[in-house]
Amino acid sequence: FSQDQQARRVLILFSDMVQESRELNIRQLALKGEDGADGLLTDLAARGRIPRLDNVSVVVVGAGETSAGADSAAFFRAVRTFWKGFFSQAGARLDEAHYGYRTQATIAALLKAP
């Protein structure tokens, strides 16, 4: 991202947001629920794994469209809670309306000049 603070900075993610790696396994939130999101965030912050994304607006298209949570609303909420916390700690803004399966309509409005 440009270091110019006047530039509009938008991060658009096309993802179900269910990362599975040795470092971060979001599927574990199915077992721990929303409380587990705080633990994951604490662990990532302690390891310096949360980037600086100051003044970046985030849009997630595709969240919730996965079989990872077996269509569980609790799993979806836990994953959303984690990512909202992650981007908040990074200094970015992830509005409720910008996180979900069909959020692509919000992209044009975000990219329009103020």
Secondary structure, 3 states (H helix, E strand, C coil): CCCCCCCCCEEEEECCCCCECCCCEHHHHHHHHHHHHHHHHHHHHHCCCCCCCCCCEEEEECCCCCCCCCCCHHHHHHHHHHHHHHHHHHCCECCHHHEECCCCHHHHHHHCCC
